[in-house]
Amino acid sequence: MPLIIVRIPKRIAKQWVLRHEKDGLDEYNISIFLKLQYGLRNYELTPERLLLFTMHFQKRGGQPMKANLWVRERKINDVVELILIRAHAERL
């Protein structure tokens, strides 16, 4: 299995991740989720050639949520870089 690196650009980290951090969605949890789901091949391929991951989580008040994470995959030799391009969270 190749080495998997997850990169979250500052723009997304400052806007989207910071907004949902109080609900338990921090950069660490997102990167662990993406690594595990990528290894299990649990994603969809979009027409834009992006990988779409769906993450379920719960807000602090108990409200169930779903986050869609669009990721660009870049392979360099035995290293796979997953770059978070877009993210959206909604209530279930």
PyMOL commands that set and color helices and strands:
alter all, ss='L'
color gray80, all
select helices_A, chain A and resi 10-23+27-39
alter helices_A, ss='H'
color red, helices_A
select strands_A, chain A and resi 3-7+44-45+51-58+64-76+79-91
alter strands_A, ss='S'
color yellow, strands_A
deselect
rebuild
show_as cartoon
